[in-house]
């Protein structure tokens, strides 16, 4: 079978020069769009907490909010959440340490879902937005960043494995669970 004129044939089994099977450009473009949308959204949320940008509360305001939710050392937890969202979001947007960046965002969103759980499913009180962000982060951790990512320029990170993504998702869930256990 030959490929249509102007296209390249695609097989799922033939490895490229870097040992990675080629993926269609549409796959890589889709992952790039998802990484940019999710990553930059999370980075902006993180800077609201970290610096008070974009009408955010900064560390002090976020700390007061976290205190109302029962987190111990609320300003310390606010700083952790701010850094996790900012750095995890930037990591996803760049495709840098993608499984760990996805785990960071996933863990933060699991906490957000847990504290909003009583508000139902639909926004603004519900968890639909947080669940969507968590699912996107888990999907990126499992799938990898695609070819258009910083990870592909680093030899040790070039070859994404499902096991790496699954381990990162598990790590994100365990850390989120441990954090939730600390709430009063």
N, CA, C and O atoms as a DFTB+ gen file, in Angstrom:
736 C
 N C O
     1  1       0.846      -1.172       0.000
     2  2       0.000       0.000       0.000
     3  2       0.891       1.235       0.000
     4  3       1.837       1.308       0.784
     5  1       0.615       2.178      -0.840
     6  2       1.405       3.396      -0.921
     7  2       0.638       4.545      -0.283
     8  3      -0.592       4.557      -0.246
     9  1       1.401       5.508       0.217
    10  2       0.797       6.685       0.834
    11  2       0.302       7.623      -0.248
    12  3       0.879       7.674      -1.334
    13  1      -0.771       8.375       0.035
    14  2      -1.247       9.358      -0.944
    15  2      -0.144      10.353      -1.275
    16  3       0.755      10.589      -0.469
    17  1      -0.222      10.929      -2.459
    18  2       0.781      11.905      -2.886
    19  2       0.876      13.039      -1.872
    20  3      -0.142      13.547      -1.401
    21  1       2.097      13.430      -1.539
    22  2       2.327      14.544      -0.632
    23  2       2.320      14.160       0.840
    24  3       2.445      15.030       1.701
    25  1       2.174      12.861       1.149
    26  2       2.206      12.436       2.548
    27  2       3.283      11.390       2.724
    28  3       3.736      10.764       1.765
    29  1       3.678      11.217       3.960
    30  2       4.661      10.197       4.289
    31  2       3.945       8.991       4.857
    32  3       2.978       9.142       5.603
    33  1       4.401       7.793       4.518
    34  2       3.769       6.609       5.114
    35  2       4.039       6.581       6.612
    36  3       5.063       7.086       7.073
    37  1       3.124       5.994       7.370
    38  2       3.276       5.897       8.818
    39  2       3.071       4.453       9.246
    40  3       2.093       3.812       8.862
    41  1       3.990       3.956      10.032
    42  2       3.826       2.644      10.636
    43  2       4.064       2.785      12.121
    44  3       4.850       3.628      12.555
    45  1       3.394       1.971      12.894
    46  2       3.537       2.031      14.347
    47  2       4.718       1.201      14.840
    48  3       5.053       1.261      16.023
    49  1       5.343       0.445      13.981
    50  2       6.379      -0.466      14.441
    51  2       7.776      -0.038      14.046
    52  3       8.729      -0.429      14.720
    53  1       7.950       0.736      13.005
    54  2       9.283       1.116      12.546
    55  2       9.819       2.244      13.427
    56  3       9.158       3.265      13.617
    57  1      11.005       2.047      13.953
    58  2      11.611       3.062      14.806
    59  2      12.409       4.042      13.959
    60  3      12.998       3.682      12.939
    61  1      12.409       5.283      14.411
    62  2      13.193       6.310      13.746
    63  2      14.637       6.249      14.207
    64  3      15.005       5.336      14.945
    65  1      15.479       7.217      13.783
    66  2      16.889       7.200      14.155
    67  2      17.112       7.336      15.658
    68  3      18.153       6.918      16.165
    69  1      16.149       7.915      16.378
    70  2      16.307       8.052      17.816
    71  2      15.733       6.861      18.578
    72  3      15.702       6.874      19.808
    73  1      15.275       5.825      17.858
    74  2      14.731       4.638      18.491
    75  2      13.254       4.744      18.830
    76  3      12.674       3.804      19.372
    77  1      12.640       5.877      18.517
    78  2      11.232       6.106      18.834
    79  2      10.410       5.917      17.564
    80  3      10.743       6.478      16.520
    81  1       9.343       5.133      17.646
    82  2       8.492       5.003      16.462
    83  2       7.946       6.369      16.060
    84  3       7.593       7.176      16.920
    85  1       7.876       6.627      14.771
    86  2       7.376       7.924      14.338
    87  2       5.896       8.084      14.676
    88  3       5.129       7.121      14.663
    89  1       5.520       9.307      14.976
    90  2       4.112       9.593      15.207
    91  2       3.653      10.586      14.153
    92  3       4.448      11.383      13.656
    93  1       2.379      10.539      13.815
    94  2       1.894      11.470      12.799
    95  2       1.987      12.909      13.319
    96  3       1.832      13.141      14.519
    97  1       2.233      13.860      12.445
    98  2       2.307      15.260      12.882
    99  2       1.052      15.723      13.612
   100  3       1.140      16.572      14.499
   101  1      -0.108      15.188      13.261
   102  2      -1.341      15.576      13.948
   103  2      -1.294      15.193      15.428
   104  3      -1.777      15.939      16.280
   105  1      -0.715      14.042      15.729
   106  2      -0.569      13.586      17.116
   107  2       0.300      14.572      17.898
   108  3      -0.069      14.997      18.992
   109  1       1.436      14.928      17.344
   110  2       2.350      15.859      18.013
   111  2       1.740      17.245      18.146
   112  3       1.935      17.911      19.162
   113  1       1.006      17.685      17.135
   114  2       0.341      18.992      17.203
   115  2      -0.731      18.994      18.290
   116  3      -0.861      19.966      19.034
   117  1      -1.488      17.921      18.382
   118  2      -2.510      17.821      19.424
   119  2      -1.912      17.850      20.817
   120  3      -2.427      18.534      21.701
   121  1      -0.831      17.116      21.021
   122  2      -0.167      17.131      22.327
   123  2       0.399      18.515      22.643
   124  3       0.346      18.961      23.789
   125  1       0.939      19.193      21.632
   126  2       1.456      20.540      21.848
   127  2       0.343      21.491      22.274
   128  3       0.519      22.267      23.214
   129  1      -0.787      21.440      21.604
   130  2      -1.915      22.309      21.969
   131  2      -2.373      22.011      23.401
   132  3      -2.610      22.935      24.180
   133  1      -2.497      20.734      23.747
   134  2      -2.911      20.366      25.099
   135  2      -1.889      20.823      26.131
   136  3      -2.259      21.367      27.172
   137  1      -0.603      20.605      25.850
   138  2       0.444      21.031      26.783
   139  2       0.418      22.540      27.000
   140  3       0.495      23.008      28.136
   141  1       0.311      23.301      25.914
   142  2       0.306      24.762      26.036
   143  2      -0.921      25.265      26.791
   144  3      -0.795      26.107      27.680
   145  1      -2.095      24.762      26.449
   146  2      -3.320      25.229      27.100
   147  2      -3.325      24.872      28.586
   148  3      -3.569      25.731      29.434
   149  1      -3.060      23.626      28.893
   150  2      -3.075      23.184      30.282
   151  2      -1.915      23.780      31.069
   152  3      -2.096      24.262      32.187
   153  1      -0.728      23.744      30.481
   154  2       0.452      24.234      31.185
   155  2       0.398      25.722      31.478
   156  3       0.700      26.149      32.592
   157  1       0.016      26.510      30.489
   158  2      -0.033      27.957      30.719
   159  2      -1.179      28.335      31.650
   160  3      -1.048      29.274      32.435
   161  1      -2.303      27.619      31.578
   162  2      -3.391      27.860      32.526
   163  2      -2.921      27.615      33.953
   164  3      -3.185      28.422      34.845
   165  1      -2.234      26.516      34.165
   166  2      -1.751      26.205      35.514
   167  2      -0.670      27.185      35.965
   168  3      -0.647      27.582      37.130
   169  1       0.219      27.576      35.063
   170  2       1.261      28.533      35.425
   171  2       0.653      29.865      35.844
   172  3       1.120      30.480      36.803
   173  1      -0.374      30.314      35.146
   174  2      -1.042      31.564      35.513
   175  2      -1.702      31.429      36.880
   176  3      -1.606      32.338      37.705
   177  1      -2.374      30.301      37.130
   178  2      -2.973      30.082      38.449
   179  2      -1.901      30.098      39.538
   180  3      -2.115      30.641      40.622
   181  1      -0.764      29.507      39.246
   182  2       0.331      29.500      40.213
   183  2       0.860      30.896      40.503
   184  3       1.170      31.217      41.650
   185  1       0.967      31.732      39.467
   186  2       1.475      33.091      39.702
   187  2       0.460      33.950      40.449
   188  3       0.839      34.913      41.115
   189  1      -0.821      33.613      40.348
   190  2      -1.811      34.296      41.190
   191  2      -1.506      34.048      42.664
   192  3      -1.558      34.963      43.486
   193  1      -1.189      32.809      42.981
   194  2      -0.874      32.445      44.362
   195  2       0.509      32.949      44.777
   196  3       0.691      33.413      45.902
   197  1       1.460      32.857      43.885
   198  2       2.849      33.168      44.210
   199  2       3.111      34.672      44.308
   200  3       3.727      35.138      45.266
   201  1       2.647      35.418      43.325
   202  2       2.969      36.842      43.245
   203  2       1.761      37.769      43.387
   204  3       1.921      38.987      43.464
   205  1       0.560      37.202      43.423
   206  2      -0.634      38.032      43.451
   207  2      -0.994      38.604      42.094
   208  3      -1.832      39.501      42.006
   209  1      -0.376      38.104      41.036
   210  2      -0.670      38.577      39.685
   211  2      -2.080      38.166      39.281
   212  3      -2.661      37.259      39.877
   213  1      -2.623      38.827      38.278
   214  2      -3.920      38.483      37.683
   215  2      -5.017      38.421      38.753
   216  3      -5.826      37.494      38.778
   217  1      -5.027      39.417      39.626
   218  2      -6.019      39.519      40.710
   219  2      -5.951      38.358      41.697
   220  3      -6.956      38.011      42.317
   221  1      -4.779      37.761      41.845
   222  2      -4.609      36.674      42.802
   223  2      -4.357      37.189      44.205
   224  3      -4.152      38.384      44.412
   225  1      -4.374      36.290      45.155
   226  2      -4.212      36.658      46.561
   227  2      -2.785      36.682      47.041
   228  3      -2.529      37.091      48.174
   229  1      -1.833      36.255      46.211
   230  2      -0.460      36.150      46.680
   231  2      -0.365      35.070      47.749
   232  3      -1.348      34.385      48.035
   233  1       0.798      34.919      48.331
   234  2       1.006      33.886      49.350
   235  2       0.140      34.166      50.575
   236  3      -0.453      33.244      51.135
   237  1       0.062      35.420      50.992
   238  2      -0.706      35.744      52.194
   239  2      -2.199      35.452      52.007
   240  3      -2.812      34.794      52.848
   241  1      -2.775      35.929      50.926
   242  2      -4.197      35.684      50.664
   243  2      -4.501      34.215      50.444
   244  3      -5.511      33.704      50.928
   245  1      -3.631      33.537      49.716
   246  2      -3.828      32.104      49.485
   247  2      -3.664      31.347      50.793
   248  3      -4.377      30.376      51.046
   249  1      -2.727      31.789      51.624
   250  2      -2.552      31.169      52.942
   251  2      -3.809      31.298      53.793
   252  3      -4.192      30.347      54.474
   253  1      -4.452      32.452      53.765
   254  2      -5.703      32.629      54.524
   255  2      -6.788      31.687      53.994
   256  3      -7.548      31.100      54.764
   257  1      -6.845      31.555      52.676
   258  2      -7.809      30.625      52.080
   259  2      -7.504      29.193      52.514
   260  3      -8.415      28.451      52.879
   261  1      -6.232      28.800      52.478
   262  2      -5.848      27.448      52.874
   263  2      -6.142      27.217      54.357
   264  3      -6.509      26.106      54.740
   265  1      -5.990      28.238      55.195
   266  2      -6.327      28.109      56.611
   267  2      -7.815      27.795      56.768
   268  3      -8.193      26.975      57.604
   269  1      -8.657      28.448      55.964
   270  2     -10.104      28.199      56.045
   271  2     -10.458      26.786      55.603
   272  3     -11.523      26.277      55.951
   273  1      -9.577      26.150      54.842
   274  2      -9.807      24.782      54.374
   275  2      -9.234      23.735      55.328
   276  3      -9.420      22.537      55.120
   277  1      -8.539      24.185      56.375
   278  2      -8.000      23.257      57.363
   279  2      -6.589      22.777      57.121
   280  3      -6.157      21.808      57.745
   281  1      -5.857      23.426      56.231
   282  2      -4.463      23.029      56.013
   283  2      -3.602      23.572      57.144
   284  3      -3.743      24.738      57.515
   285  1      -2.709      22.750      57.705
   286  2      -1.776      23.265      58.708
   287  2      -0.714      24.119      58.006
   288  3      -0.471      23.949      56.811
   289  1      -0.099      25.011      58.726
   290  2       0.919      25.892      58.132
   291  2       0.425      26.412      56.786
   292  3       1.047      26.146      55.757
   293  1      -0.678      27.146      56.779
   294  2      -1.329      27.494      55.514
   295  2      -0.452      28.281      54.545
   296  3      -0.557      28.088      53.333
   297  1       0.409      29.165      55.050
   298  2       1.258      29.909      54.113
   299  2       2.310      29.006      53.484
   300  3       2.679      29.206      52.327
   301  1       2.796      28.017      54.224
   302  2       3.748      27.062      53.642
   303  2       3.059      26.231      52.563
   304  3       3.631      25.997      51.498
   305  1       1.828      25.784      52.835
   306  2       1.084      25.034      51.831
   307  2       0.739      25.910      50.635
   308  3       0.716      25.432      49.501
   309  1       0.472      27.189      50.879
   310  2       0.203      28.115      49.772
   311  2       1.430      28.246      48.883
   312  3       1.314      28.276      47.658
   313  1       2.603      28.325      49.498
   314  2       3.843      28.419      48.718
   315  2       4.068      27.140      47.914
   316  3       4.435      27.196      46.741
   317  1       3.847      25.995      48.543
   318  2       4.015      24.723      47.827
   319  2       3.041      24.649      46.654
   320  3       3.433      24.274      45.549
   321  1       1.782      25.000      46.883
   322  2       0.793      24.963      45.800
   323  2       1.171      25.939      44.684
   324  3       1.068      25.610      43.502
   325  1       1.606      27.131      45.065
   326  2       1.979      28.141      44.070
   327  2       3.150      27.676      43.218
   328  3       3.119      27.801      41.993
   329  1       4.174      27.145      43.857
   330  2       5.341      26.667      43.107
   331  2       4.997      25.444      42.263
   332  3       5.465      25.314      41.132
   333  1       4.183      24.554      42.812
   334  2       3.799      23.351      42.070
   335  2       3.016      23.715      40.822
   336  3       3.284      23.188      39.743
   337  1       2.048      24.616      40.961
   338  2       1.258      25.024      39.805
   339  2       2.101      25.783      38.784
   340  3       1.996      25.540      37.582
   341  1       2.938      26.702      39.264
   342  2       3.744      27.513      38.347
   343  2       4.768      26.656      37.619
   344  3       4.833      26.672      36.389
   345  1       5.562      25.913      38.368
   346  2       6.629      25.116      37.751
   347  2       6.074      23.904      37.002
   348  3       6.570      23.562      35.928
   349  1       5.059      23.260      37.554
   350  2       4.430      22.144      36.841
   351  2       3.794      22.611      35.546
   352  3       3.906      21.944      34.517
   353  1       3.127      23.757      35.593
   354  2       2.508      24.305      34.387
   355  2       3.530      24.676      33.337
   356  3       3.353      24.374      32.156
   357  1       4.602      25.330      33.760
   358  2       5.654      25.686      32.795
   359  2       6.320      24.441      32.230
   360  3       6.646      24.396      31.044
   361  1       6.525      23.430      33.070
   362  2       7.101      22.169      32.594
   363  2       6.230      21.526      31.527
   364  3       6.738      21.039      30.517
   365  1       4.902      21.522      31.751
   366  2       4.006      20.964      30.738
   367  2       4.045      21.789      29.459
   368  3       4.126      21.233      28.364
   369  1       3.988      23.103      29.590
   370  2       3.984      23.961      28.400
   371  2       5.237      23.746      27.558
   372  3       5.163      23.700      26.330
   373  1       6.377      23.616      28.211
   374  2       7.634      23.417      27.493
   375  2       7.859      21.964      27.077
   376  3       8.677      21.689      26.199
   377  1       7.150      21.051      27.694
   378  2       7.428      19.635      27.466
   379  2       8.723      19.242      28.144
   380  3       9.512      18.472      27.596
   381  1       8.942      19.773      29.338
   382  2      10.173      19.520      30.103
   383  2       9.835      18.685      31.332
   384  3       9.003      19.082      32.148
   385  1      10.478      17.532      31.463
   386  2      10.182      16.606      32.559
   387  2       8.673      16.338      32.606
   388  3       8.049      16.384      33.666
   389  1       8.119      16.063      31.456
   390  2       6.671      15.999      31.285
   391  2       5.958      15.070      32.265
   392  3       4.945      15.482      32.830
   393  1       6.422      13.842      32.502
   394  2       5.700      13.007      33.468
   395  2       5.659      13.631      34.868
   396  3       4.624      13.590      35.533
   397  1       6.767      14.203      35.310
   398  2       6.792      14.823      36.646
   399  2       5.977      16.109      36.683
   400  3       5.316      16.393      37.682
   401  1       6.015      16.885      35.611
   402  2       5.198      18.100      35.550
   403  2       3.715      17.727      35.575
   404  3       2.919      18.381      36.248
   405  1       3.350      16.680      34.844
   406  2       1.971      16.204      34.874
   407  2       1.572      15.717      36.256
   408  3       0.454      15.967      36.707
   409  1       2.484      15.019      36.930
   410  2       2.207      14.539      38.291
   411  2       2.005      15.698      39.252
   412  3       1.140      15.637      40.126
   413  1       2.797      16.757      39.099
   414  2       2.656      17.923      39.964
   415  2       1.285      18.565      39.799
   416  3       0.613      18.876      40.782
   417  1       0.880      18.760      38.558
   418  2      -0.428      19.365      38.289
   419  2      -1.544      18.428      38.747
   420  3      -2.525      18.882      39.336
   421  1      -1.408      17.142      38.488
   422  2      -2.405      16.164      38.908
   423  2      -2.599      16.205      40.423
   424  3      -3.730      16.263      40.905
   425  1      -1.507      16.174      41.163
   426  2      -1.604      16.187      42.623
   427  2      -2.284      17.434      43.154
   428  3      -3.093      17.363      44.079
   429  1      -1.956      18.569      42.574
   430  2      -2.573      19.823      42.989
   431  2      -4.070      19.807      42.687
   432  3      -4.875      20.252      43.505
   433  1      -4.437      19.301      41.527
   434  2      -5.848      19.275      41.151
   435  2      -6.639      18.241      41.952
   436  3      -7.826      18.449      42.204
   437  1      -6.020      17.142      42.356
   438  2      -6.698      16.185      43.231
   439  2      -7.050      16.865      44.553
   440  3      -8.139      16.656      45.087
   441  1      -6.140      17.672      45.077
   442  2      -6.431      18.432      46.297
   443  2      -7.565      19.416      46.060
   444  3      -8.446      19.560      46.908
   445  1      -7.557      20.088      44.929
   446  2      -8.626      21.045      44.621
   447  2      -9.977      20.342      44.509
   448  3     -10.987      20.857      44.988
   449  1      -9.997      19.176      43.880
   450  2     -11.246      18.409      43.772
   451  2     -11.735      18.017      45.166
   452  3     -12.923      18.130      45.469
   453  1     -10.816      17.559      46.008
   454  2     -11.209      17.098      47.346
   455  2     -11.816      18.223      48.180
   456  3     -12.800      18.004      48.887
   457  1     -11.245      19.419      48.105
   458  2     -11.765      20.503      48.941
   459  2     -13.056      21.089      48.376
   460  3     -13.810      21.728      49.110
   461  1     -13.326      20.885      47.090
   462  2     -14.554      21.393      46.471
   463  2     -15.622      20.316      46.310
   464  3     -16.690      20.591      45.764
   465  1     -15.361      19.112      46.766
   466  2     -16.201      17.961      46.465
   467  2     -17.674      18.179      46.810
   468  3     -18.541      17.726      46.063
   469  1     -17.977      18.842      47.890
   470  2     -19.361      19.017      48.311
   471  2     -20.159      19.967      47.437
   472  3     -21.373      20.075      47.610
   473  1     -19.523      20.654      46.510
   474  2     -20.205      21.643      45.684
   475  2     -20.865      21.086      44.440
   476  3     -21.372      21.854      43.622
   477  1     -20.875      19.766      44.272
   478  2     -21.469      19.171      43.088
   479  2     -20.475      19.083      41.945
   480  3     -19.270      19.234      42.142
   481  1     -20.991      18.836      40.751
   482  2     -20.123      18.658      39.588
   483  2     -19.899      19.956      38.825
   484  3     -18.772      20.243      38.421
   485  1     -20.944      20.740      38.620
   486  2     -20.861      21.880      37.712
   487  2     -20.277      23.123      38.371
   488  3     -20.492      23.377      39.557
   489  1     -19.530      23.895      37.575
   490  2     -18.932      25.152      38.033
   491  2     -20.032      26.149      38.336
   492  3     -21.121      26.004      37.779
   493  1     -19.832      27.137      39.166
   494  2     -18.564      27.541      39.759
   495  2     -18.228      26.821      41.063
   496  3     -17.058      26.785      41.444
   497  1     -19.211      26.244      41.764
   498  2     -18.896      25.571      43.028
   499  2     -18.443      24.133      42.819
   500  3     -17.822      23.552      43.709
   501  1     -18.733      23.560      41.687
   502  2     -18.460      22.154      41.440
   503  2     -17.028      21.883      41.009
   504  3     -16.186      22.781      40.976
   505  1     -16.774      20.629      40.681
   506  2     -15.415      20.158      40.425
   507  2     -15.108      19.889      38.952
   508  3     -14.046      19.349      38.643
   509  1     -16.011      20.252      38.035
   510  2     -15.794      19.883      36.628
   511  2     -14.487      20.446      36.070
   512  3     -13.766      19.742      35.363
   513  1     -14.178      21.693      36.375
   514  2     -12.957      22.328      35.868
   515  2     -11.716      21.637      36.416
   516  3     -10.792      21.328      35.664
   517  1     -11.693      21.398      37.703
   518  2     -10.540      20.747      38.339
   519  2     -10.358      19.316      37.839
   520  3      -9.232      18.866      37.626
   521  1     -11.474      18.601      37.653
   522  2     -11.378      17.237      37.118
   523  2     -10.812      17.233      35.701
   524  3     -10.016      16.362      35.349
   525  1     -11.216      18.191      34.902
   526  2     -10.705      18.277      33.533
   527  2      -9.199      18.564      33.527
   528  3      -8.455      17.959      32.757
   529  1      -8.757      19.478      34.377
   530  2      -7.324      19.767      34.469
   531  2      -6.554      18.547      34.972
   532  3      -5.475      18.245      34.462
   533  1      -7.094      17.850      35.962
   534  2      -6.441      16.645      36.489
   535  2      -6.334      15.574      35.416
   536  3      -5.286      14.947      35.263
   537  1      -7.414      15.362      34.673
   538  2      -7.403      14.346      33.610
   539  2      -6.405      14.711      32.515
   540  3      -5.688      13.842      32.020
   541  1      -6.352      15.972      32.137
   542  2      -5.385      16.407      31.127
   543  2      -3.952      16.205      31.584
   544  3      -3.098      15.776      30.808
   545  1      -3.690      16.518      32.856
   546  2      -2.336      16.335      33.397
   547  2      -1.957      14.862      33.421
   548  3      -0.837      14.499      33.060
   549  1      -2.892      14.009      33.846
   550  2      -2.622      12.566      33.853
   551  2      -2.397      12.051      32.430
   552  3      -1.505      11.236      32.193
   553  1      -3.203      12.527      31.494
   554  2      -3.049      12.095      30.099
   555  2      -1.678      12.464      29.555
   556  3      -1.049      11.659      28.868
   557  1      -1.208      13.669      29.852
   558  2       0.116      14.084      29.373
   559  2       1.230      13.310      30.063
   560  3       2.226      12.966      29.427
   561  1       1.077      13.031      31.356
   562  2       2.085      12.230      32.053
   563  2       2.175      10.837      31.435
   564  3       3.268      10.291      31.284
   565  1       1.032      10.266      31.081
   566  2       1.014       8.915      30.511
   567  2       1.466       8.880      29.059
   568  3       2.186       7.966      28.657
   569  1       1.049       9.871      28.265
   570  2       1.341       9.843      26.826
   571  2       2.719      10.373      26.476
   572  3       3.303       9.978      25.468
   573  1       3.240      11.267      27.308
   574  2       4.478      11.958      26.972
   575  2       4.160      13.230      26.212
   576  3       3.002      13.480      25.875
   577  1       5.170      14.035      25.939
   578  2       4.942      15.375      25.403
   579  2       4.774      15.457      23.895
   580  3       4.390      16.508      23.382
   581  1       5.047      14.388      23.176
   582  2       5.104      14.483      21.718
   583  2       6.507      14.915      21.295
   584  3       7.374      15.159      22.134
   585  1       6.712      15.005      20.002
   586  2       8.057      15.317      19.492
   587  2       8.446      16.777      19.630
   588  3       9.635      17.098      19.638
   589  1       7.476      17.664      19.739
   590  2       7.782      19.097      19.790
   591  2       7.866      19.536      21.249
   592  3       7.013      20.273      21.745
   593  1       8.921      19.063      21.927
   594  2       9.069      19.306      23.352
   595  2      10.547      19.340      23.723
   596  3      11.382      18.750      23.038
   597  1      10.858      20.027      24.800
   598  2      12.235      20.096      25.290
   599  2      12.742      18.702      25.657
   600  3      13.919      18.397      25.460
   601  1      11.857      17.856      26.191
   602  2      12.271      16.489      26.549
   603  2      12.945      15.768      25.391
   604  3      13.847      14.960      25.612
   605  1      12.531      16.040      24.183
   606  2      13.091      15.351      23.017
   607  2      14.519      15.798      22.700
   608  3      15.232      15.113      21.967
   609  1      14.939      16.936      23.244
   610  2      16.300      17.418      23.013
   611  2      17.281      16.872      24.048
   612  3      18.494      17.013      23.890
   613  1      16.764      16.255      25.098
   614  2      17.608      15.727      26.166
   615  2      17.683      14.216      26.046
   616  3      16.670      13.537      26.213
   617  1      18.865      13.671      25.760
   618  2      18.977      12.238      25.477
   619  2      18.357      11.340      26.541
   620  3      17.731      10.336      26.198
   621  1      18.511      11.667      27.809
   622  2      17.985      10.804      28.865
   623  2      16.456      10.835      28.919
   624  3      15.844       9.897      29.431
   625  1      15.836      11.883      28.408
   626  2      14.380      12.026      28.442
   627  2      13.706      11.759      27.105
   628  3      12.479      11.764      27.015
   629  1      14.491      11.529      26.082
   630  2      13.970      11.423      24.717
   631  2      12.949      10.303      24.566
   632  3      11.946      10.465      23.871
   633  1      13.192       9.198      25.195
   634  2      12.335       8.030      25.012
   635  2      11.348       7.918      26.171
   636  3      11.706       7.445      27.249
   637  1      10.112       8.349      25.952
   638  2       9.076       8.269      26.978
   639  2       8.529       6.848      27.031
   640  3       8.292       6.228      25.994
   641  1       8.335       6.350      28.212
   642  2       7.770       5.017      28.415
   643  2       6.486       5.146      29.231
   644  3       6.384       5.998      30.114
   645  1       5.523       4.304      28.931
   646  2       4.281       4.282      29.696
   647  2       4.571       4.042      31.173
   648  3       3.907       4.617      32.035
   649  1       5.548       3.205      31.471
   650  2       5.871       2.920      32.876
   651  2       6.325       4.189      33.599
   652  3       6.013       4.372      34.775
   653  1       7.061       5.069      32.906
   654  2       7.479       6.336      33.531
   655  2       6.256       7.196      33.829
   656  3       6.149       7.783      34.905
   657  1       5.350       7.266      32.884
   658  2       4.131       8.052      33.076
   659  2       3.260       7.485      34.181
   660  3       2.730       8.234      35.001
   661  1       3.107       6.166      34.210
   662  2       2.288       5.531      35.248
   663  2       2.903       5.750      36.625
   664  3       2.184       6.007      37.590
   665  1       4.224       5.651      36.724
   666  2       4.891       5.908      38.006
   667  2       4.700       7.360      38.440
   668  3       4.498       7.633      39.624
   669  1       4.762       8.284      37.497
   670  2       4.562       9.698      37.821
   671  2       3.129       9.947      38.282
   672  3       2.914      10.678      39.249
   673  1       2.152       9.355      37.611
   674  2       0.750       9.506      38.019
   675  2       0.566       8.946      39.428
   676  3      -0.084       9.573      40.265
   677  1       1.130       7.780      39.691
   678  2       1.037       7.190      41.030
   679  2       1.668       8.116      42.072
   680  3       1.107       8.316      43.149
   681  1       2.826       8.676      41.752
   682  2       3.489       9.610      42.665
   683  2       2.603      10.819      42.949
   684  3       2.453      11.220      44.103
   685  1       2.022      11.396      41.913
   686  2       1.141      12.542      42.097
   687  2      -0.040      12.217      42.993
   688  3      -0.419      13.026      43.839
   689  1      -0.627      11.037      42.814
   690  2      -1.778      10.632      43.622
   691  2      -1.387      10.360      45.074
   692  3      -2.123      10.719      45.993
   693  1      -0.239       9.732      45.281
   694  2       0.221       9.447      46.645
   695  2       0.522      10.745      47.396
   696  3       0.117      10.903      48.548
   697  1       1.226      11.666      46.754
   698  2       1.544      12.945      47.410
   699  2       0.262      13.739      47.684
   700  3       0.133      14.362      48.737
   701  1      -0.673      13.718      46.749
   702  2      -1.958      14.406      46.962
   703  2      -2.686      13.787      48.151
   704  3      -3.215      14.508      48.998
   705  1      -2.717      12.467      48.219
   706  2      -3.368      11.797      49.338
   707  2      -2.720      12.113      50.670
   708  3      -3.412      12.349      51.660
   709  1      -1.391      12.119      50.702
   710  2      -0.679      12.462      51.929
   711  2      -0.978      13.897      52.350
   712  3      -1.156      14.176      53.536
   713  1      -1.033      14.791      51.394
   714  2      -1.342      16.195      51.693
   715  2      -2.746      16.325      52.268
   716  3      -2.963      17.064      53.229
   717  1      -3.688      15.613      51.687
   718  2      -5.069      15.670      52.174
   719  2      -5.203      15.092      53.580
   720  3      -6.046      15.543      54.355
   721  1      -4.385      14.105      53.912
   722  2      -4.421      13.532      55.260
   723  2      -3.956      14.525      56.322
   724  3      -4.313      14.397      57.493
   725  1      -3.164      15.512      55.917
   726  2      -2.670      16.517      56.860
   727  2      -3.715      17.578      57.206
   728  3      -3.564      18.303      58.189
   729  1      -4.773      17.667      56.400
   730  2      -5.837      18.645      56.672
   731  2      -6.599      18.249      57.925
   732  3      -6.782      17.066      58.211
   733  1      -7.039      19.254      58.666
   734  2      -7.826      18.960      59.869
   735  2      -9.295      18.919      59.557
   736  3     -10.110      18.685      60.450
